């Protein structure tokens, strides 16, 4: 028998009694409340008892439990495998009502502050390399990867006895650097399970280790110091000193949000950023039965036009031709410099700035587009694209890689959680060939940009037809009831005859009356959601 203390007023009783399944111990007149919590899997039913004004008994023996008078009754299917009570259900509820996101802000440190931040980044890098070395010395028989990494982490106080520089770094920063090894190994394991070929962790060179993290404490964000849109990020024990670094708050940090940790990172251009891990409540998504089909939209992702939706909008692709030409010039110049010379380093910084500018433009464009769709609609449907084989196929690979379809879907899901919008991925096969009206498939080469059905005569833009098919499949998958036929019905009758797509959503004849409206990418970047609203009102 053993007691496991969960909280100040809670106790979890686990009793191993061989093959017996039901036990009971004494009574307690002071016991105020007994709640039963169903554990996960085959671990049986555990008991969580709470007594007001009393502490749970210690985990010494069964006699201690009986002396305290705690009452327990539990059913154990596998007593030998019983684990201490874990708040799995509580964590699941917490995950369902909270979400983490990481807004990033630009820092403006002066020269002494940049030197101190660089010193701390390099010191944390050396701690990471030392922890990786110590992990290789611990045999695998000593425990799991997490246990061995945590063993190395626990050696940090002894390490400070002879490594004096570590006393000038905040303790949680050093702990996070060691724990990064465990998270990296865990990520490599997941990639290996998915069929990828992975290697091992290596020591980090100064140019490869760019960030350090404060967890829970050791930092403070002062949003009231400085002019509007500016503030101060206060970091403790950076080279033994407290730094007050100006920060540009281009977006508001929610007052009720809980900042879990902050990561300070130096980009390849030498610019410093701070990324906050913010926990906030997740808006509740509307139930599928409460969603109107008019409040949903299907998206077809392409190369000529980045997005074509089922409401008739055609969102243009971001024009990066000038940036690409400049990148080619700067890259050619870099290739002529002597490696790691002073001129090479100066030119490398120029190349990095061009890369950063292109990356920022694409990220800003996709975030604004995703925010617009997830705030205008209750559900957004996209194709579940497997981009890798598309990039490996012949022709147009650079354009496919540059538009970043999968990256946009990931950003769309993030904004869906943030704004309470359903994001549903549907099967992409046949969305272009299939007629949105009658369902007859018609092969079309890429250069044919209009859909003309030989069966029913339905004529519409090729991408618009695909977006309508995506919306139709998304409505059926999400379970939105929008017509006489229920969403649980298949596309074929019991006699095998195919039903019309109009049985599953608003009739497509209405789509023929919608004029497709073109929206430039620059318009989206300038005005965000307003560009989509104006296009929708113009189409009506």
C-alpha positions as CSV (number, residue, x, y, z in Angstrom):
1,X,0.0,0.0,0.0
2,X,1.2,3.5,-0.7
3,X,-0.1,7.1,-0.5
4,X,0.8,9.5,-3.2
5,X,0.2,13.2,-2.4
6,X,-1.2,15.2,-5.3
7,X,-2.0,18.5,-3.7
8,X,-2.3,20.2,-0.3
9,X,-5.7,18.7,0.4
10,X,-5.7,15.8,-2.0
11,X,-4.4,12.3,-1.7
12,X,-4.3,9.4,-4.1
13,X,-4.4,5.9,-2.6
14,X,-2.8,3.1,-4.6
15,X,-2.9,-0.4,-3.1
16,X,-1.2,-3.5,-4.5
17,X,-2.8,-6.7,-3.2
18,X,-1.9,-9.3,-5.7
19,X,-4.9,-10.4,-7.9
20,X,-7.5,-8.9,-5.6
21,X,-9.6,-6.2,-7.3
22,X,-11.7,-4.5,-4.6
23,X,-10.5,-3.1,-1.3
24,X,-11.8,-0.9,1.4
25,X,-10.2,0.7,4.5
26,X,-12.0,2.1,7.5
27,X,-14.0,5.2,7.7
28,X,-13.3,8.8,8.6
29,X,-16.0,11.0,10.1
30,X,-14.1,14.1,9.0
31,X,-14.2,13.2,5.4
32,X,-16.2,15.9,3.7
33,X,-16.2,14.9,0.0
34,X,-15.3,11.9,-2.1
35,X,-15.0,12.1,-5.8
36,X,-14.3,9.3,-8.3
37,X,-12.1,10.0,-11.2
38,X,-11.9,7.6,-14.1
39,X,-8.3,7.1,-15.1
40,X,-7.0,6.5,-18.7
41,X,-6.8,3.1,-20.3
42,X,-6.8,0.0,-18.3
43,X,-5.7,1.5,-15.1
44,X,-9.1,1.0,-13.4
45,X,-10.9,3.5,-11.3
46,X,-9.0,5.6,-8.7
47,X,-10.3,7.6,-5.7
48,X,-9.6,11.2,-5.1
49,X,-10.5,12.2,-1.5
50,X,-10.5,15.7,0.0
51,X,-11.0,16.5,3.6
52,X,-11.4,20.1,4.7
53,X,-9.0,21.3,7.3
54,X,-6.7,18.3,7.2
55,X,-3.6,17.3,5.3
56,X,-3.4,14.0,3.5
57,X,-1.5,11.2,5.2
58,X,2.2,10.6,4.5
59,X,3.2,7.7,2.2
60,X,4.8,5.6,4.9
61,X,2.6,2.5,5.4
62,X,-0.9,1.1,5.5
63,X,-1.0,1.4,9.3
64,X,-0.5,5.2,8.9
65,X,-3.6,5.3,6.6
66,X,-5.8,3.4,9.0
67,X,-4.7,5.5,11.9
68,X,-5.6,8.7,10.0
69,X,-9.0,7.1,9.3
70,X,-9.1,7.8,5.6
71,X,-11.7,5.8,3.7
72,X,-10.9,4.4,0.3
73,X,-12.6,2.0,-2.1
74,X,-11.3,1.4,-5.6
75,X,-11.4,-1.1,-8.4
76,X,-8.1,-2.0,-10.0
77,X,-8.0,-4.1,-13.1
78,X,-4.2,-4.3,-13.2
79,X,-2.9,-3.5,-9.7
80,X,0.7,-4.2,-10.6
81,X,0.6,-1.6,-13.3
82,X,-1.2,1.1,-11.3
83,X,0.4,4.5,-11.5
84,X,-0.1,7.6,-9.3
85,X,-3.1,9.7,-10.2
86,X,-2.4,12.0,-13.0
87,X,-4.7,14.9,-13.9
88,X,-5.1,13.7,-17.5
89,X,-8.7,14.8,-17.7
90,X,-8.0,18.1,-16.1
91,X,-5.1,18.7,-18.5
92,X,-7.4,17.8,-21.5
93,X,-10.0,20.3,-20.3
94,X,-7.3,22.9,-19.9
95,X,-5.9,22.3,-23.4
96,X,-9.4,22.6,-24.7
97,X,-10.0,26.0,-23.1
98,X,-6.5,27.5,-23.5
99,X,-4.0,28.0,-26.3
100,X,-0.4,29.1,-26.6
101,X,0.9,31.4,-29.3
102,X,4.1,33.3,-29.7
103,X,4.1,36.9,-30.7
104,X,7.5,38.2,-31.7
105,X,8.7,41.8,-31.2
106,X,11.8,43.7,-32.3
107,X,14.4,44.6,-29.7
108,X,16.6,47.7,-29.9
109,X,19.6,47.1,-27.6
110,X,22.4,49.6,-27.5
111,X,26.0,48.5,-28.1
112,X,26.9,47.4,-24.5
113,X,23.5,45.6,-24.3
114,X,24.2,43.8,-27.6
115,X,27.6,42.7,-26.3
116,X,26.0,41.4,-23.1
117,X,23.3,39.5,-25.0
118,X,25.9,38.0,-27.3
119,X,28.0,36.9,-24.3
120,X,25.1,35.2,-22.7
121,X,24.1,33.5,-25.9
122,X,27.6,32.1,-26.3
123,X,27.8,31.0,-22.7
124,X,24.4,29.2,-22.9
125,X,25.7,27.5,-26.1
126,X,28.8,26.2,-24.3
127,X,26.5,24.8,-21.5
128,X,24.4,23.1,-24.2
129,X,27.5,21.5,-25.7
130,X,28.8,20.4,-22.3
131,X,25.4,18.9,-21.4
132,X,25.4,17.0,-24.7
133,X,28.9,15.7,-23.9
134,X,27.7,14.6,-20.4
135,X,24.6,12.9,-21.8
136,X,26.8,10.7,-24.1
137,X,28.7,9.5,-21.0
138,X,25.6,8.3,-19.2
139,X,24.7,4.7,-20.3
140,X,21.2,4.1,-21.6
141,X,20.7,1.6,-18.8
142,X,20.6,4.5,-16.3
143,X,17.1,5.5,-17.4
144,X,15.0,7.0,-20.2
145,X,16.3,10.0,-22.3
146,X,14.3,12.4,-20.1
147,X,15.7,10.9,-16.9
148,X,19.3,11.1,-18.2
149,X,18.8,14.7,-19.4
150,X,17.3,15.7,-16.1
151,X,20.3,14.1,-14.4
152,X,22.6,16.3,-16.4
153,X,20.4,19.3,-15.5
154,X,20.7,18.6,-11.8
155,X,24.5,18.8,-12.1
156,X,24.3,22.6,-12.9
157,X,24.8,23.7,-9.3
158,X,28.0,21.7,-9.0
159,X,29.1,23.0,-12.4
160,X,28.9,26.6,-11.1
161,X,31.6,25.7,-8.5
162,X,34.3,25.7,-11.1
163,X,32.6,27.5,-14.0
164,X,32.4,31.0,-12.7
165,X,30.6,32.5,-15.7
166,X,27.5,30.5,-15.0
167,X,26.9,32.4,-11.8
168,X,26.2,35.5,-14.0
169,X,23.4,33.7,-15.9
170,X,19.9,33.3,-14.6
171,X,19.3,29.7,-13.4
172,X,16.2,29.0,-15.5
173,X,18.1,30.0,-18.6
174,X,20.7,27.3,-18.0
175,X,18.1,24.7,-17.2
176,X,16.2,25.5,-20.4
177,X,19.4,25.1,-22.4
178,X,19.9,21.6,-21.1
179,X,16.2,20.6,-21.5
180,X,16.4,21.7,-25.1
181,X,18.4,18.5,-25.7
182,X,15.4,16.3,-24.6
183,X,13.0,18.2,-26.7
184,X,15.3,18.0,-29.7
185,X,15.7,14.2,-29.3
186,X,12.0,13.8,-28.9
187,X,11.4,15.7,-32.2
188,X,13.9,13.6,-34.0
189,X,12.1,10.5,-32.7
190,X,8.8,11.7,-34.1
191,X,10.4,12.4,-37.5
192,X,11.9,8.9,-37.5
193,X,8.5,7.4,-36.7
194,X,7.1,9.3,-39.7
195,X,9.7,7.6,-42.0
196,X,12.3,10.4,-42.2
197,X,16.0,9.6,-42.0
198,X,17.5,11.4,-38.9
199,X,20.9,11.7,-37.4
200,X,22.2,12.6,-34.0
201,X,22.5,15.9,-32.1
202,X,25.9,17.6,-32.6
203,X,27.7,20.4,-30.8
204,X,26.6,23.8,-31.8
205,X,28.9,26.3,-33.4
206,X,28.6,30.0,-32.5
207,X,26.7,30.7,-35.7
208,X,24.3,27.8,-35.1
209,X,23.1,28.7,-31.6
210,X,21.1,31.9,-31.7
211,X,18.8,32.1,-28.7
212,X,18.2,31.6,-25.0
213,X,15.0,31.3,-23.0
214,X,13.7,32.7,-19.7
215,X,11.0,30.5,-18.1
216,X,8.3,31.8,-15.7
217,X,10.5,34.4,-14.0
218,X,13.7,36.4,-14.5
219,X,12.0,38.8,-17.0
220,X,9.4,41.6,-17.0
221,X,7.6,43.4,-19.8
222,X,7.0,47.1,-19.0
223,X,4.4,48.3,-21.6
224,X,4.1,51.8,-20.2
225,X,7.7,53.0,-20.6
226,X,8.5,55.1,-23.7
227,X,6.3,56.5,-26.4
228,X,3.3,54.9,-27.9
229,X,4.0,51.4,-29.3
230,X,7.2,51.1,-27.3
231,X,8.1,49.5,-24.0
232,X,10.9,47.9,-22.0
233,X,11.9,44.3,-21.7
234,X,13.7,43.8,-18.4
235,X,16.0,40.8,-18.3
236,X,17.8,39.8,-15.1
237,X,21.3,38.4,-14.8
238,X,22.6,39.0,-18.3
239,X,26.3,38.9,-17.7
240,X,25.5,39.5,-14.1
241,X,23.5,42.7,-14.8
242,X,19.8,43.6,-15.3
243,X,19.2,44.9,-18.7
244,X,16.3,47.3,-19.7
245,X,16.0,46.8,-23.5
246,X,13.7,49.0,-25.6
247,X,11.1,46.9,-27.4
248,X,8.7,47.8,-30.2
249,X,5.2,46.6,-29.4
250,X,3.6,46.6,-32.9
251,X,0.7,44.6,-31.5
252,X,-0.9,44.6,-28.1
253,X,-0.1,41.9,-25.6
254,X,-3.3,40.9,-23.9
255,X,-3.6,42.1,-20.3
256,X,-5.2,38.9,-19.2
257,X,-2.7,36.7,-21.0
258,X,-0.3,34.6,-19.0
259,X,3.3,35.0,-20.3
260,X,4.9,31.6,-19.8
261,X,8.4,32.3,-21.1
262,X,10.3,34.6,-23.4
263,X,13.0,33.6,-25.9
264,X,15.6,36.2,-27.0
265,X,17.0,35.4,-30.4
266,X,19.6,37.0,-32.7
267,X,18.8,36.6,-36.4
268,X,21.4,36.1,-39.1
269,X,21.2,39.9,-39.8
270,X,22.3,40.7,-36.3
271,X,18.9,42.0,-35.2
272,X,17.5,40.9,-31.9
273,X,13.9,39.7,-31.3
274,X,11.9,38.6,-28.3
275,X,9.3,35.9,-28.6
276,X,6.7,35.5,-25.9
277,X,4.9,32.2,-25.1
278,X,1.5,33.5,-24.2
279,X,-1.3,31.4,-22.8
280,X,-4.8,32.8,-23.3
281,X,-8.3,31.4,-23.4
282,X,-9.4,29.9,-26.7
283,X,-12.7,31.2,-28.1
284,X,-15.3,28.6,-28.4
285,X,-16.0,27.4,-31.9
286,X,-19.6,27.2,-33.1
287,X,-21.3,23.8,-33.2
288,X,-21.6,22.4,-36.7
289,X,-25.4,22.3,-36.4
290,X,-25.4,26.0,-35.7
291,X,-23.3,27.0,-38.7
292,X,-25.0,28.5,-41.8
293,X,-23.5,27.3,-45.1
294,X,-23.3,31.0,-46.1
295,X,-20.9,31.6,-43.3
296,X,-18.4,29.0,-44.7
297,X,-15.9,29.3,-47.5
298,X,-13.8,26.9,-49.6
299,X,-10.2,27.8,-50.6
300,X,-8.4,26.6,-53.6
301,X,-4.6,27.3,-53.4
302,X,-2.7,27.9,-56.6
303,X,0.4,29.5,-58.2
304,X,-1.0,32.1,-60.6
305,X,-3.5,33.2,-57.9
306,X,-2.6,32.3,-54.4
307,X,-6.2,31.8,-53.2
308,X,-9.5,31.4,-55.1
309,X,-12.4,31.1,-52.7
310,X,-16.0,29.9,-53.1
311,X,-17.4,33.5,-52.7
312,X,-15.8,34.6,-56.0
313,X,-12.6,36.2,-54.8
314,X,-9.3,35.6,-56.5
315,X,-6.4,36.7,-54.2
316,X,-3.3,37.5,-56.2
317,X,0.1,36.0,-55.5
318,X,2.7,38.1,-53.7
319,X,5.2,39.6,-56.2
320,X,8.8,39.0,-55.1
321,X,10.5,39.3,-58.5
322,X,12.5,42.4,-57.5
323,X,13.6,40.8,-54.2
324,X,14.6,37.6,-56.0
325,X,16.8,39.5,-58.5
326,X,18.5,41.4,-55.8
327,X,19.1,38.1,-53.9
328,X,20.8,36.6,-57.0
329,X,23.1,39.7,-57.3
330,X,24.0,39.7,-53.6
331,X,24.6,35.9,-53.7
332,X,26.9,36.1,-56.7
333,X,28.9,38.8,-54.9
334,X,29.2,36.7,-51.8
335,X,30.5,33.7,-53.8
336,X,33.5,35.9,-55.0
337,X,34.6,36.8,-51.5
338,X,37.2,34.9,-49.5
339,X,35.4,32.6,-47.0
340,X,35.0,34.1,-43.5
341,X,37.0,37.2,-44.4
342,X,35.9,40.6,-43.3
343,X,34.4,41.4,-46.7
344,X,32.7,38.0,-46.8
345,X,31.1,38.6,-43.4
346,X,29.9,42.0,-44.5
347,X,28.4,40.6,-47.7
348,X,26.9,37.6,-45.9
349,X,25.0,40.1,-43.8
350,X,23.6,41.7,-46.9
351,X,22.4,38.4,-48.2
352,X,20.8,37.6,-44.9
353,X,18.9,40.9,-45.0
354,X,17.4,40.1,-48.4
355,X,16.4,36.7,-47.2
356,X,14.8,38.2,-44.0
357,X,12.9,40.8,-46.1
358,X,11.4,38.2,-48.4
359,X,10.5,35.9,-45.4
360,X,8.9,38.8,-43.5
361,X,6.8,39.8,-46.6
362,X,5.5,36.3,-47.1
363,X,4.8,35.7,-43.4
364,X,3.0,39.1,-43.1
365,X,0.9,38.4,-46.2
366,X,-0.2,34.9,-45.0
367,X,-1.0,36.0,-41.5
368,X,-3.2,38.9,-42.7
369,X,-4.9,36.6,-45.2
370,X,-5.5,33.9,-42.6
371,X,-6.8,36.4,-40.0
372,X,-9.2,37.8,-42.5
373,X,-10.7,34.5,-43.4
374,X,-11.0,33.2,-39.8
375,X,-12.7,36.4,-38.7
376,X,-15.1,36.6,-41.6
377,X,-16.3,33.0,-41.5
378,X,-17.3,30.3,-39.0
379,X,-15.6,27.5,-41.1
380,X,-12.8,27.5,-43.7
381,X,-12.2,24.5,-45.9
382,X,-8.9,23.8,-47.6
383,X,-7.3,21.0,-49.5
384,X,-5.1,18.6,-47.6
385,X,-2.1,19.0,-49.9
386,X,1.0,16.8,-49.8
387,X,3.5,19.3,-51.0
388,X,6.7,17.2,-51.0
389,X,5.9,15.0,-54.0
390,X,4.6,18.1,-55.9
391,X,8.0,19.8,-55.4
392,X,9.9,16.7,-56.5
393,X,7.9,16.5,-59.7
394,X,9.1,18.1,-63.0
395,X,8.4,21.7,-63.7
396,X,7.5,24.9,-61.8
397,X,9.0,23.6,-58.5
398,X,10.5,27.0,-57.5
399,X,7.1,28.8,-57.8
400,X,5.4,26.0,-55.8
401,X,8.0,26.3,-53.1
402,X,7.9,30.1,-53.0
403,X,4.1,30.4,-52.4
404,X,4.3,28.1,-49.4
405,X,0.9,26.3,-49.4
406,X,1.6,24.1,-46.4
407,X,3.0,27.0,-44.4
408,X,-0.2,28.9,-45.1
409,X,-2.4,26.0,-43.9
410,X,-0.4,25.9,-40.7
411,X,-0.9,29.6,-40.1
412,X,-4.6,29.2,-41.0
413,X,-5.0,26.6,-38.3
414,X,-3.3,28.8,-35.8
415,X,-5.7,31.7,-36.5
416,X,-8.6,29.3,-36.5
417,X,-7.9,28.3,-32.9
418,X,-7.3,31.9,-32.0
419,X,-10.5,33.3,-33.6
420,X,-12.8,30.3,-32.9
421,X,-13.1,29.2,-36.6
422,X,-13.3,25.6,-37.9
423,X,-10.4,24.7,-40.2
424,X,-11.2,21.5,-42.1
425,X,-8.9,19.8,-44.6
426,X,-10.5,17.8,-47.4
427,X,-9.4,15.3,-50.0
428,X,-7.8,17.3,-52.9
429,X,-8.1,14.6,-55.6
430,X,-10.5,15.6,-58.3
431,X,-11.5,19.1,-57.1
432,X,-10.3,20.6,-60.4
433,X,-11.7,18.0,-62.7
434,X,-15.0,17.4,-61.0
435,X,-18.0,19.6,-62.0
436,X,-19.4,21.4,-58.9
437,X,-22.9,21.1,-60.3
438,X,-23.3,17.5,-61.5
439,X,-20.1,15.8,-60.3
440,X,-19.0,14.6,-63.8
441,X,-15.2,14.6,-64.1
442,X,-13.6,16.3,-67.1
443,X,-9.8,16.2,-67.7
444,X,-8.3,19.7,-68.2
445,X,-4.7,20.6,-69.0
446,X,-3.1,23.4,-66.9
447,X,-3.4,26.0,-69.6
448,X,-7.2,25.6,-69.7
449,X,-8.4,28.2,-67.1
450,X,-12.1,27.8,-67.6
451,X,-14.4,24.9,-66.5
452,X,-17.0,23.9,-69.0
453,X,-19.0,20.8,-68.2
454,X,-19.9,18.7,-71.3
455,X,-22.7,17.0,-69.3
456,X,-24.7,19.9,-67.7
457,X,-23.2,22.9,-69.4
458,X,-22.0,24.5,-66.2
459,X,-19.3,27.1,-67.1
460,X,-17.2,29.0,-64.5
461,X,-13.6,29.8,-63.8
462,X,-11.5,26.7,-63.2
463,X,-10.2,27.7,-59.7
464,X,-13.7,28.9,-58.7
465,X,-15.1,25.5,-59.6
466,X,-12.4,23.8,-57.5
467,X,-13.2,26.1,-54.5
468,X,-16.9,25.2,-54.8
469,X,-15.9,21.5,-54.7
470,X,-13.7,22.1,-51.6
471,X,-16.6,23.9,-49.9
472,X,-19.0,21.1,-50.7
473,X,-16.6,18.4,-49.3
474,X,-15.9,20.5,-46.3
475,X,-19.5,20.9,-45.4
476,X,-20.1,17.2,-45.7
477,X,-17.0,16.4,-43.6
478,X,-17.8,19.0,-40.9
479,X,-21.4,17.8,-40.7
480,X,-23.1,21.1,-41.5
481,X,-26.8,20.7,-42.1
482,X,-27.7,23.0,-45.0
483,X,-30.3,21.3,-47.1
484,X,-33.0,18.7,-47.2
485,X,-30.3,16.0,-47.5
486,X,-28.3,15.4,-44.3
487,X,-24.6,15.6,-44.3
488,X,-24.3,12.0,-43.2
489,X,-25.7,10.8,-46.6
490,X,-23.2,9.7,-49.2
491,X,-22.9,11.0,-52.7
492,X,-24.6,7.9,-54.0
493,X,-28.1,6.5,-53.4
494,X,-28.7,3.1,-52.1
495,X,-29.1,1.9,-55.7
496,X,-25.6,3.2,-56.6
497,X,-26.8,6.3,-58.6
498,X,-24.8,9.4,-57.9
499,X,-26.6,12.3,-56.2
500,X,-26.2,15.9,-57.3
501,X,-23.9,18.1,-55.4
502,X,-26.7,20.5,-54.9
503,X,-28.3,18.0,-52.5
504,X,-25.4,18.7,-50.1
505,X,-25.2,22.5,-50.1
506,X,-26.7,25.7,-51.6
507,X,-27.4,25.0,-55.3
508,X,-24.4,25.8,-57.5
509,X,-26.6,27.7,-60.0
510,X,-26.3,30.7,-57.7
511,X,-22.5,30.6,-58.1
512,X,-22.9,31.3,-61.8
513,X,-24.4,34.7,-61.0
514,X,-21.4,35.6,-58.8
515,X,-18.7,37.6,-60.6
516,X,-15.2,36.6,-59.6
517,X,-13.4,39.6,-58.2
518,X,-9.6,39.9,-58.3
519,X,-7.8,41.2,-55.2
520,X,-4.1,42.0,-55.4
521,X,-1.7,40.8,-52.8
522,X,-0.5,44.4,-52.1
523,X,-4.1,45.3,-51.3
524,X,-4.2,42.5,-48.7
525,X,-0.9,43.6,-47.2
526,X,-2.1,47.2,-47.0
527,X,-5.7,46.7,-45.6
528,X,-5.9,43.1,-44.4
529,X,-9.5,42.0,-43.8
530,X,-11.0,45.1,-45.5
531,X,-9.8,44.0,-48.9
532,X,-11.8,40.8,-48.7
533,X,-14.9,42.6,-47.4
534,X,-14.7,45.1,-50.2
535,X,-14.3,42.3,-52.8
536,X,-17.3,40.4,-51.4
537,X,-19.6,43.5,-51.4
538,X,-18.5,44.3,-55.0
539,X,-19.3,40.8,-56.1
540,X,-22.8,41.1,-54.6
